[in-house]
Amino acid sequence: MTFAYTIKGFSYFGNKKVVWGTFTNAGGDTGGDIKTGLNTVDFIQLQHTGSAVVTDVPVPNETFPMSSGDVTIVTVDGADGIWWAQGDA
């Protein structure tokens, strides 16, 4: 299995859209792209989930704000997590 993500939901906070979901990472991959569906992304928050200790935190490999909705993240192999992004719809 390789890097994959899902969009679980979205909401609006004033004039900003918030999108959230999950990611999984296994099979030797160390990250990938999350297509948030946003036109611009002001920030993204990433957090690992699961019962095992993960040595490194997941991080975005981007400069914010960004004018694309595709955010590249870097994780350790085998790490699952959740994400939350905010930006313009």
N, C-alpha and C positions, 0 to 999 in steps of 0.2 A: 504494500500500500504506500502511496506517496502523499504529499501534502494535499489536503482538502479543507474546504470551509463550507459553512452553511450560514444563511441569513435566517434568523429566528423571528425577527420582528422589527418594527420601526415605530417612531412617534415624532411629533413636532414639539419643539420647545420654542415658542415665539416664532421667529422667522427662520429657525434652523431645524434641520431634520436630523434625527438620531437613529442609527441603525445598529443592531447587535446580532451576534451569532456565536458560532463555535468554530474551532479549527482542530485538525488532527494532523500529525506529522510522524511518519514512520518510514521504514525501508531505506534508510540512508540519506533522506532529504533533511535539509536544515532550514526550511522555510519555504515561502512561496508568496503568491499574490492573492490578496483578498479584494474582490471586486465589490465594493460597498454599495454601488448604485447611486452614489452621490456625485454631483457635478464637480464640487470642490470639497476637500476634506480639511477641516480646521485642526483636528487632532484625532488620534486613535488610542485607546487604552487596551492593553493586552494583559492577560493573566493566565498562568497555568492552572489546570485542575487535575484532580486525581489524588490517589492515596500515597504515591511515591514522591520522595523529595527530588526536585529538579535543580541541578547545579547552577544554571544560568536563567535569567529572566528573558522572556520573549521581547524583542524590540522591533520597532518599525525602522526600515532602512530608507527613510525619506526625510525631506525637509518640509516643514509645515509653516503656513498653510500650503496645500498643493492643489493645482488646478486640474487634477485628474481624480477619479474615484477609485483607482486601482492602487492599493497600498501593499508594498512588498514588506514582509515581516521575516525576521530571522529567529529561529528557535533551535533548541537542541533536538537531536533525532529521538523520536519516540514520545514527544511531548504533545499533550492535548491541552486545549484551553478555551477561553472565552474572549470575545473582543467587543468593543463598543466604540463607534465612530460618530463624529458630529461634523456637519458641514451644510452646504447649500444643496437643495434638491435639484 
